[in-house]
Amino acid sequence: MVLIGFEEDGEQFYEIPSGGVEHGETLHAAVIREQREESGLAGSVVSEVARVWKDNRREHCFLLNTEGELGAREELDNHGGRPTWVPLNELPATPVWPRRLAWRIAHWHRAGWPIRPAEIADGIHDLQAPCNW
């Protein structure tokens, strides 16, 4: 899975690529655009897998088929982050936000993706927190 890596106070952490929907843009088009802007990868939407509630707003999370090569850091629009491939089985032990979504992605990869989007409240700020469904 491609994540965007950051460093703060000497600590490495990651975020799942994300962003907003521009005026007149569909949700699926926004997902593909944001993926390209933040990682350099092209792709297509497979399905919506989750809706994560954070700070009184809902973020949509999608499973994508991706293709291409990761872009050069200086050419991307991801707030100075570094796109990085992380094996799905390593997500539960990786400091990534949204934390609960990362745990579930690793599980869904093994057990099967949800038919309907899961609703997840994710206020975990300790990105080292162990999985505790």
Buried (B, 14 or more C-beta within 10 A) or exposed (E): BBBBBBEEEEEEBBBBBBBEBEEEEEEBEBBBBBBBBBBBBBBEBEEBBBBBBEEEEEBBBBBBEBEEEBBEEEEBEBEEBBBBEBEBEEBBEBBBBBBBBBBBBBBBBEEEEBEEBBEBEBEBEEBEEEBEE
